[in-house]
Amino acid sequence: MQSPSSAPYVLCLDGGTESIRAGIFDSTGNLLSVSTCPYATRYPKPGWAEQDPVEWRAALLQVVKECLAKAPVPAAGIRGICLDATTCTLLALGADRQPLLPAFLWMDVRAAGQAERIFATAQAEACLAYSPAGCNAEWMLCKALWLAENEPELYARTAYFVEYTDWLVYQLTGRLALNLNTVTQRWYYNRRDWQFPTGLYNQLGLLDLISKIPPEVIPAGQPVGTLLPEVARELGLSETTVVYQGGGDAFIGLLGLNVTRPGKIGLITGSSNVLAGFTGEEFHQSSLYGAFPDAVVPGLFLVEGGQSATGANLAWFIRTFARDLPERKAYQILDQEAACIPPGAGGLLALDYFQGNRTPYTDSKARGALWGLSLSSSRGQVFRALMESIAFGSRLILEALAENGSPVDQIYACGGATRSDVFMQIYADVCGIPISVVKIADASLVGDAVLAFTGMGLYPDLACAAEAMVKFDRHFLPNPQVCQEYQFYFELYKDTYHQLKGLMHRLSDHLGN
């Protein structure tokens, strides 16, 4: 095995909800350069969310060139590429392998009705043990069924369904394959018997769906191929650069948090939140997703809880109600305003289910709410109430883990929310658990580097690579007095959903989403 000290460099790509990021790493986990390029999300109807893959490719080219230009290493030193992207971001490709319509972004829940019918139809199916509380409208099967029922001509023309990660790999290598991580967690694929649930597809009248699924499934960290010559020229890289398989952003991010063994929990913050970790034994619980076999680390089961909209809720508030603030300083200003508000946001309670609830309720018809408003309510109070609601949602997931006999006593966090000390302290006080924040907030990029260097053989396994490459620099301890104060508001938060559930479902049904 080559010594890490003489390792080459790798280029890592993270296709997120709002932008694509690129970073160049050495084998000790140092981030040598980073660049970001945004792209647009469109919301044609309530519950819908779409992106244009053409914009993805343009952003990919721009971000790689910028990252290489800033790197203190020659492009010839880049020996590998690994990438991740949002999961449940589904593309329908024609026979020419070009998109037939905009991508269904992960947060698109237009298929809520299909999700309900799938769950009712197939509760006996073993695959639904992974999501026993219900089928999530974000997932591939629901979106494919929606397309078949609402756009049958487009569904008939679809030759391949792939995810965002798979499309990026195809753009780089010309090899159209699926990543094991995403299809295990979002497509009900089980590597241990190497099959998709064709019986379930047939029950739903999707007899031909299996023919629209690329036959190759490649585990994370495995080499997919080298760069296409024309792509290598566009990027300014060597044609011998190897592309290693990645996966879903949050779950590759676990590697970038050094969460590789049972007993550790990662909190990946962003437009949505994921809390996830690994177990050595398979179990299934109604309020969690999993346990998914071999989804990231071979031989281990991944357990997942998630919040459909978190950072996206704060971004919505800023673009809707804080247009007067300078764009680059909006979060910082609102952060300072929220810091001046005591726990409980002056009596304001928010529900963070702007795009439905992923766990523990798996309710795609749930929506956001804000109550307790008075004429004295301030912008800072509302912003803090939104932050607290996100932390309350994370605590719900942690309670579900504890109920399964897997209590959490330490959280390892990354992502956009970790840039705010105020927000991280709210998390620690609401959850009553210490939080450690990684030095490099883009843990998904670090996870990609862990995969690439392990794939090259520079480390014997993912755990060793993560241990060597991941570093933490901030820690937040819960304040017992504030924790006690939050208990009252947390109970109100839980009651809010149960009191409003019927009304939210009536409204969702009326709107047809």
C-alpha positions in Angstrom: 0.0 0.0 0.0 1.3 3.4 -0.9 2.2 5.7 2.0 -0.4 8.5 2.6 2.5 11.0 2.7 3.2 10.4 -1.0 -0.4 10.3 -2.1 -1.8 12.1 -5.1 -4.6 14.6 -5.0 -8.3 14.1 -5.6 -11.0 16.4 -6.9 -14.3 16.0 -5.1 -17.8 17.2 -6.2 -20.9 17.7 -4.2 -24.2 18.3 -6.1 -26.3 20.0 -3.5 -29.8 21.5 -3.5 -28.7 25.1 -4.3 -25.3 24.7 -5.8 -22.5 22.3 -6.8 -19.3 22.5 -4.9 -15.8 21.3 -5.8 -12.8 20.7 -3.5 -9.3 19.4 -4.0 -7.8 17.3 -1.1 -4.6 15.7 -0.2 -4.6 12.3 1.5 -4.4 13.7 5.0 -7.7 15.5 4.6 -6.4 19.0 3.9 -8.7 21.1 1.7 -6.5 22.8 -0.8 -9.1 24.8 -2.7 -12.8 25.0 -3.0 -15.3 26.6 -5.3 -19.1 26.9 -5.6 -21.5 27.5 -8.4 -25.2 28.0 -7.8 -28.1 26.9 -9.9 -31.9 27.5 -9.8 -34.7 25.5 -8.3 -38.2 26.1 -9.6 -41.4 25.5 -7.7 -44.2 25.4 -10.4 -46.9 24.2 -7.9 -47.2 23.6 -4.2 -45.1 20.6 -3.3 -43.3 20.6 -6.6 -39.6 21.3 -7.0 -37.6 21.0 -10.2 -34.1 21.6 -11.6 -32.6 21.7 -15.0 -29.8 19.2 -15.7 -28.4 21.5 -18.4 -27.7 24.0 -15.6 -26.0 21.2 -13.5 -23.5 20.5 -16.3 -22.7 24.1 -16.9 -22.2 24.6 -13.2 -20.0 21.5 -13.0 -17.7 22.8 -15.7 -17.4 26.2 -14.1 -16.8 25.0 -10.6 -14.1 22.6 -11.6 -12.2 25.1 -13.6 -12.4 27.7 -10.8 -11.3 25.1 -8.2 -8.3 24.0 -10.3 -7.3 27.6 -10.9 -7.2 28.3 -7.2 -5.4 25.1 -6.2 -1.7 25.2 -5.2 -1.1 22.0 -7.1 -0.9 21.2 -10.9 -3.9 19.7 -12.6 -1.7 16.8 -13.5 -1.6 15.9 -9.8 -5.3 15.2 -9.8 -5.4 11.4 -10.0 -9.0 10.7 -8.9 -12.5 12.2 -8.8 -15.3 11.2 -6.5 -18.7 12.8 -6.2 -22.0 12.8 -4.4 -25.3 14.6 -5.0 -28.8 14.9 -3.5 -30.8 11.6 -3.3 -34.3 11.2 -4.7 -33.4 13.7 -7.4 -34.8 11.7 -10.2 -34.1 12.0 -14.0 -36.1 10.4 -16.8 -33.8 9.9 -19.8 -34.8 9.1 -23.3 -33.1 6.5 -25.6 -30.5 9.1 -26.4 -29.7 9.3 -22.6 -30.8 13.0 -22.5 -33.3 14.3 -20.0 -36.9 14.3 -21.2 -38.1 16.8 -18.6 -36.7 18.8 -15.6 -35.4 16.7 -12.8 -37.7 15.9 -9.9 -35.7 17.4 -7.0 -35.6 15.3 -3.8 -38.0 17.7 -2.0 -40.6 17.3 -4.7 -43.6 15.6 -3.1 -46.2 15.8 -5.8 -46.4 12.0 -5.6 -48.0 12.1 -2.1 -51.1 10.3 -3.4 -49.0 7.7 -5.1 -47.0 7.2 -1.9 -50.2 6.4 0.0 -51.4 3.9 -2.6 -48.0 2.2 -2.8 -48.0 1.7 1.0 -51.6 0.5 1.0 -50.9 -1.9 -1.9 -47.7 -3.3 -0.7 -47.6 -3.4 3.1 -46.8 -7.1 3.0 -43.7 -6.5 0.8 -40.5 -7.1 2.7 -39.0 -4.0 1.1 -41.4 -1.7 3.0 -39.8 -2.9 6.3 -37.3 -0.2 5.5 -40.0 2.4 5.9 -42.7 0.8 8.0 -44.5 4.1 8.8 -45.2 4.7 5.1 -43.8 5.2 1.7 -42.1 8.6 1.2 -43.3 10.7 -1.8 -39.7 11.8 -2.4 -38.6 8.3 -3.4 -38.1 6.9 -6.9 -41.0 4.5 -7.1 -43.5 7.2 -6.1 -42.2 9.7 -8.7 -42.0 7.0 -11.4 -45.7 6.1 -10.7 -46.7 9.7 -10.8 -45.1 10.1 -14.2 -46.7 7.0 -15.5 -50.2 8.2 -14.4 -49.9 11.9 -15.2 -47.5 12.0 -18.1 -48.0 8.5 -19.7 -46.4 9.6 -23.0 -43.2 10.8 -21.3 -43.1 7.7 -19.1 -43.4 5.5 -22.3 -40.5 7.4 -23.8 -38.3 7.0 -20.7 -35.5 4.6 -21.4 -33.7 5.1 -18.1 -34.4 6.4 -14.6 -31.3 7.6 -12.8 -30.4 9.8 -9.9 -28.4 13.0 -9.9 -25.2 11.2 -8.8 -25.5 8.7 -11.6 -26.1 11.4 -14.1 -22.9 13.2 -13.0 -20.9 10.1 -13.3 -22.3 9.4 -16.7 -21.4 12.9 -17.8 -17.8 12.3 -16.7 -17.2 8.7 -17.9 -19.9 7.8 -20.4 -20.9 4.8 -18.2 -24.6 4.8 -17.2 -24.8 2.9 -13.9 -26.6 3.3 -10.5 -24.9 4.0 -7.2 -25.5 1.3 -4.6 -26.0 3.9 -1.8 -29.0 5.6 -3.3 -30.8 2.6 -4.8 -30.5 0.8 -1.5 -32.1 3.6 0.5 -34.4 5.1 -2.1 -35.2 2.4 -4.6 -35.7 -0.6 -2.3 -32.7 -2.4 -3.7 -31.1 -5.2 -1.6 -27.5 -6.0 -2.5 -27.6 -9.2 -0.5 -29.9 -10.8 -3.0 -28.9 -8.4 -5.9 -32.4 -7.5 -7.0 -35.1 -4.8 -7.1 -38.6 -5.5 -5.9 -40.1 -6.4 -9.2 -43.1 -8.0 -7.5 -44.0 -4.6 -6.0 -43.5 -2.9 -9.4 -45.9 -5.4 -10.9 -48.5 -4.9 -8.2 -48.6 -1.2 -9.1 -49.0 -1.8 -12.8 -45.4 -0.8 -13.6 -44.5 -4.0 -15.4 -41.9 -2.3 -17.6 -40.2 -0.2 -14.8 -37.4 -2.8 -14.4 -36.5 -2.4 -18.1 -36.0 1.3 -17.4 -33.4 0.7 -14.7 -29.7 0.6 -15.7 -28.5 -2.9 -15.0 -25.2 -2.0 -13.3 -25.1 -1.1 -9.6 -21.7 0.0 -8.3 -20.8 0.3 -4.6 -19.3 3.6 -3.2 -15.6 3.9 -3.6 -15.3 1.5 -6.5 -13.7 2.8 -9.8 -16.3 3.5 -12.5 -14.0 4.5 -15.3 -11.7 7.2 -16.5 -12.7 10.7 -17.9 -14.1 10.8 -21.4 -11.4 12.5 -23.6 -13.7 15.4 -24.5 -14.6 15.9 -20.8 -10.9 15.8 -19.8 -10.1 18.5 -22.3 -13.0 20.7 -21.1 -11.9 20.3 -17.5 -8.2 20.6 -18.1 -7.5 17.2 -16.6 -5.8 14.0 -17.7 -7.8 11.3 -19.6 -6.3 8.8 -17.1 -8.1 10.4 -14.1 -10.1 7.7 -12.5 -13.7 8.5 -11.4 -14.7 6.6 -8.2 -18.4 5.9 -7.3 -20.0 8.1 -4.8 -23.6 8.3 -3.5 -26.1 10.5 -1.7 -24.7 13.7 -0.2 -25.8 13.2 3.4 -24.6 9.6 3.6 -21.2 10.1 2.0 -21.1 13.0 4.5 -21.1 10.4 7.3 -17.6 9.4 6.2 -16.6 13.1 6.3 -17.8 13.1 10.0 -15.8 10.0 10.9 -19.0 8.2 11.5 -18.0 4.7 10.2 -18.8 2.4 13.1 -21.9 1.7 15.4 -22.4 4.1 18.2 -21.8 7.3 16.3 -24.4 9.6 14.9 -24.0 12.2 12.2 -26.1 15.3 11.8 -25.8 16.6 8.2 -27.4 20.0 7.9 -28.3 21.8 4.7 -31.4 22.5 2.8 -32.7 19.4 4.5 -31.3 17.5 7.6 -30.2 13.9 8.0 -29.4 12.1 11.2 -27.8 8.8 10.5 -25.4 6.2 11.7 -24.5 2.5 11.5 -25.5 -0.7 13.3 -24.1 -4.1 13.1 -27.5 -5.7 13.4 -30.6 -5.3 11.2 -33.7 -3.8 12.8 -36.8 -2.0 11.6 -38.7 0.7 13.4 -41.8 2.7 12.2 -40.3 6.1 13.0 -36.9 5.5 11.2 -35.7 4.4 7.8 -33.5 1.3 7.5 -31.7 -0.6 8.5 -30.2 -0.6 4.9 -27.6 -3.3 4.3 -24.2 -2.3 2.9 -25.5 1.1 1.9 -22.2 2.9 2.6 -19.9 0.8 4.7 -19.7 -2.9 3.7 -21.0 -5.2 6.3 -22.9 -2.6 8.3 -26.5 -1.4 8.2 -27.3 2.2 7.9 -30.1 3.7 10.0 -31.6 7.1 9.0 -33.9 9.8 10.1 -34.5 13.0 8.2 -36.2 16.3 7.9 -37.4 17.3 4.5 -36.9 21.1 4.8 -34.6 22.8 7.2 -32.1 25.3 5.8 -34.5 25.6 2.9 -37.1 27.0 5.3 -34.6 29.7 6.5 -33.7 30.5 2.9 -37.4 30.9 2.1 -37.8 33.3 5.0 -34.9 35.4 3.9 -36.0 35.7 0.2 -39.6 36.4 1.2 -39.4 38.6 4.3 -35.8 39.9 4.5 -35.3 41.4 1.0 -34.0 44.6 2.5 -30.9 42.9 3.9 -27.7 42.6 2.0 -27.7 39.2 0.4 -24.2 38.2 1.7 -25.0 39.4 5.2 -28.6 38.3 5.6 -27.9 35.2 7.6 -25.4 36.9 9.8 -27.8 39.8 10.6 -30.7 37.5 11.3 -28.5 35.3 13.4 -27.6 38.2 15.6 -31.3 39.2 15.9 -32.2 35.6 16.9 -29.4 35.6 19.5 -31.1 38.4 21.3 -34.3 36.5 21.7 -34.6 34.1 24.7 -35.5 30.4 24.3 -39.0 29.9 23.1 -38.8 32.8 20.6 -41.0 35.0 22.7 -43.9 32.6 22.6 -43.7 31.7 18.8 -43.9 28.1 17.7 -43.1 26.9 14.2 -43.6 23.6 12.5 -40.8 22.8 10.0 -42.7 20.6 7.7 -42.7 23.0 4.7 -42.2 20.0 2.3 -43.8 17.3 4.4 -42.4 15.2 7.2 -39.8 12.5 6.4 -39.4 11.0 9.9 -40.8 10.1 12.3 -44.3 10.5 10.7 -43.5 9.9 7.0 -46.3 12.4 6.1 -45.9 14.0 2.7 -49.1 16.0 3.2 -47.9 17.8 6.3 -47.0 21.5 5.9 -45.3 24.2 7.8 -47.0 26.4 10.4 -46.3 29.4 12.7 -48.4 30.4 15.6 -48.3 32.5 18.7 -48.0 35.7 16.7 -48.9 39.1 18.2 -48.4 42.7 17.2 -45.2 42.7 19.2 -43.6 39.8 17.3 -40.4 40.7 15.6 -38.5 39.4 12.6 -35.8 38.0 14.9 -38.4 36.1 16.9 -39.8 34.5 13.8 -36.3 33.6 12.5 -35.5 32.1 15.9 -38.8 30.2 16.0 -37.9 28.6 12.6 -34.4 27.6 13.9 -35.9 26.1 17.1 -38.5 24.1 15.1 -35.7 22.6 13.1 -33.9 21.6 16.3 -37.2 20.2 17.7 -37.5 18.0 14.6 -34.0 16.6 15.1 -34.8 15.8 18.7 -37.9 13.8 17.6 -35.6 11.6 15.5 -33.1 11.2 18.4 -36.0 10.1 20.6 -37.0 7.5 18.0 -33.4 6.1 18.2 -33.5 6.0 22.0 -36.8 4.1 21.9 -35.1 1.5 19.8 -32.4 1.1 22.4 -29.9 3.2 20.6 -29.6 6.4 22.7 -27.2 9.1 21.4 -24.7 10.8 23.7 -22.7 12.7 21.1 -23.6 14.3 17.8 -21.1 14.9 15.0 -22.3 17.8 12.8 -21.5 19.4 9.5 -23.2 21.6 6.9 -24.4 25.1 6.5 -26.1 25.4 9.9 -22.8 24.7 11.7 -21.5 28.1 10.5 -23.9 29.6 13.1 -22.8 29.3 16.7 -26.2 30.5 17.8 -27.9 27.7 15.8 -25.6 25.0 17.1 -26.2 26.1 20.7 -29.9 25.9 20.1 -29.4 22.4 18.8 -27.4 21.4 21.8 -29.9 22.9 24.3 -33.0 21.5 22.5 -31.5 18.0 22.2 -29.6 18.0 25.5 -26.6 16.4 23.8 -23.1 17.7 23.2 -22.3 18.5 19.5 -18.9 18.5 17.8 -18.5 20.3 14.6 -16.1 19.3 11.9 -13.4 21.7 10.8 -14.5 21.4 7.1 -18.2 22.0 7.0 -18.6 20.4 3.6 -18.3 16.9 5.1 -19.7 15.4 1.9 -16.6 16.6 0.0 -14.4 15.1 2.7 -16.4 11.8 2.4 -15.8 11.8 -1.3 -12.0 12.1 -0.6 -12.2 9.3 1.9 -13.8 7.1 -0.8 -11.3 8.1 -3.4 -8.2 7.5 -1.4 -9.5 4.2 -0.1 -10.4 3.2 -3.6 -6.8 4.0 -4.7 -5.5 1.7 -1.9 -3.9 4.4 0.2 -5.9 3.3 3.2 -7.0 -0.3 4.0 -10.6 0.7 4.6 -13.1 3.6 5.0 -12.8 3.7 8.8 -9.0 4.1 8.7 -9.2 6.8 6.0 -11.9 8.7 7.9 -9.9 8.5 11.2 -6.9 10.0 9.5 -8.6 12.7 7.5 -11.5 14.1 9.6 -10.8 16.9 12.1 -13.1 18.7 14.5 -12.7 22.3 15.8 -15.7 23.4 17.8 -17.8 21.8 20.5 -21.2 22.9 22.0 -22.4 21.7 25.4 -26.1 21.9 26.5 -27.1 24.3 29.2 -29.2 22.3 31.7 -31.4 25.3 32.6 -32.1 26.1 29.0 -32.8 22.4 28.2 -35.4 22.5 30.9 -37.0 25.6 29.4 -37.1 24.0 26.0 -39.0 20.9 27.3 -42.2 23.0 27.5 -41.9 24.3 23.9 -40.9 20.8 22.6 -44.1 19.3 23.9 -46.1 22.1 22.2 -44.2 21.5 19.0 -45.2 17.8 19.1 -48.9 18.7 19.9 -49.0 21.2 17.0 -48.5 18.5 14.4 -51.1 16.2 15.9 -53.6 19.0 16.3 -53.2 20.3 12.7 -52.7 17.0 10.9 -56.3 16.6 9.8 -56.5 20.2 8.6 -53.2 19.9 6.7 -54.4 16.7 5.0 -57.7 18.3 4.0 -55.9 21.3 2.5 -53.4 19.1 0.7 -56.2 16.9 -0.8 -58.1 20.0 -1.9 -55.0 21.4 -3.7 -54.3 18.0 -5.2 -50.8 17.6 -3.8 
